[in-house]
Amino acid sequence: MSGHHREPPSPEALNDAIRTLWVRAGEQQRPLTSDEQRIYQVLVAAWAEATQVEQGLAA
């Protein structure tokens, strides 16, 4: 691990990235590629974690 603390992306930023993947595929009228599916799964997992962290801070 590196010494400096990196701020995790916000749920909104992750949500935008997820939406961008789907929009790009939709414009080209194709399903997500295997690479895009991998990225999507990572983004969704990160988004779920980020929303839980935000709820934890809000409590």
Contacts in CASP RR format, 6 or more apart in sequence:
PFRMAT RR
TARGET T0000
AUTHOR 0000-0000-0000
METHOD contacts of the structure
MODEL  1
MSGHHREPPSPEALNDAIRTLWVRAGEQQRPLTSDEQRIYQVLVAAWAEA
TQVEQGLAA
8 46 0 8 1.000
8 49 0 8 1.000
8 50 0 8 1.000
8 53 0 8 1.000
9 17 0 8 1.000
9 46 0 8 1.000
9 50 0 8 1.000
10 50 0 8 1.000
11 47 0 8 1.000
11 50 0 8 1.000
11 51 0 8 1.000
11 54 0 8 1.000
14 43 0 8 1.000
14 46 0 8 1.000
14 47 0 8 1.000
14 50 0 8 1.000
15 47 0 8 1.000
17 43 0 8 1.000
18 40 0 8 1.000
18 43 0 8 1.000
18 44 0 8 1.000
18 47 0 8 1.000
21 32 0 8 1.000
21 36 0 8 1.000
21 39 0 8 1.000
21 40 0 8 1.000
21 43 0 8 1.000
22 32 0 8 1.000
25 31 0 8 1.000
25 32 0 8 1.000
25 36 0 8 1.000
32 40 0 8 1.000
END
